[in-house]
């Protein structure tokens, strides 16, 4: 599978930081992770934080 470097040519910032296995495991424990698949291949992921659920206005999201 071809890897695409989305941060290539951009300045350093929160979008281009290095991660460790420990930090990934910690964020999985504090989040809900959704995985998008197509014919068994992973084509995308989405991580939803659960740290401050009171900060989200559910009325805005649920119609």
Contact map, one row per residue, 1 for C-alpha under 8 A:
111000000000000000000000000000000000000000000000000000000000000
111100000000000000000000000000000000000000000000000000000000000
111110000000000000000000000000000000000000000000000000000000000
011111000000000000000000000000000000000000000000000000000000000
001111110000000000000000000000000000000000000000000000000000000
000111110000000000000000000000000000000000000000000000000000000
000011111110001100000000000000000000000000000000000000000000000
000011111100000000000000000000000000000000000000000000000000000
000000111110000000000000000000000000000000000000000000000000000
000000111111000000000000000000000000000000000000000000000000000
000000101111100000000000000000000000000000000000000000000000000
000000000111111110000000000000000000000000000000000000000000000
000000000011111110000000000000000000000000000000000000000000000
000000000001111110000000000000000000000000000000000000000000000
000000100001111110000000000000000000000000000000000000000000000
000000100001111111000000000000000000000000000000000000000000000
000000000001111111100000000000000000000000000000000000000000000
000000000000000111110000000000000000000000000000000000000000000
000000000000000011111011000000000000000000000000000000000000000
000000000000000001111111000000000000000000000000000000000000000
000000000000000000111111100000000000000000000000000000000000000
000000000000000000011111110000000000000000000000000000000000000
000000000000000000111111111000000000000000000000000000000000000
000000000000000000111111111100000000000000000000000000000000000
000000000000000000001111111110000000000000000000000000000000000
000000000000000000000111111111000000000000000000000000000000000
000000000000000000000011111111100000000000000000000000000000000
000000000000000000000001111111111000000000000010000000000000000
000000000000000000000000111111110000000000000000000000000000000
000000000000000000000000011111110000000000000000111000000000000
000000000000000000000000001111111000000000000011111000000000000
000000000000000000000000000111111100000000000011110000000000000
000000000000000000000000000100111110000000001111000000000000000
000000000000000000000000000000011111000000001110000000000000000
000000000000000000000000000000001111100001111100000000000000000
000000000000000000000000000000000111110001111000000000000000000
000000000000000000000000000000000011111111110000000000000000000
000000000000000000000000000000000001111111100000000000000000000
000000000000000000000000000000000000111110000000000000000000000
000000000000000000000000000000000000111111000000000000000000000
000000000000000000000000000000000000111111100000000000000000000
000000000000000000000000000000000011110111111000000000000000000
000000000000000000000000000000000011110011111000000000000000000
000000000000000000000000000000000011100001111100000000000000000
000000000000000000000000000000001111000001111110000000000000000
000000000000000000000000000000001110000000011111000000000000000
000000000000000000000000000100111100000000001111100000000000000
000000000000000000000000000000111000000000000111110000000000000
000000000000000000000000000001110000000000000011111100000000000
000000000000000000000000000001110000000000000001111110000000000
000000000000000000000000000001100000000000000000111110000000000
000000000000000000000000000000000000000000000000111111110000000
000000000000000000000000000000000000000000000000011111110000000
000000000000000000000000000000000000000000000000000111111000000
000000000000000000000000000000000000000000000000000111111000000
000000000000000000000000000000000000000000000000000111111100000
000000000000000000000000000000000000000000000000000001111111100
000000000000000000000000000000000000000000000000000000011111110
000000000000000000000000000000000000000000000000000000001111111
000000000000000000000000000000000000000000000000000000001111111
000000000000000000000000000000000000000000000000000000001111111
000000000000000000000000000000000000000000000000000000000111111
000000000000000000000000000000000000000000000000000000000011111
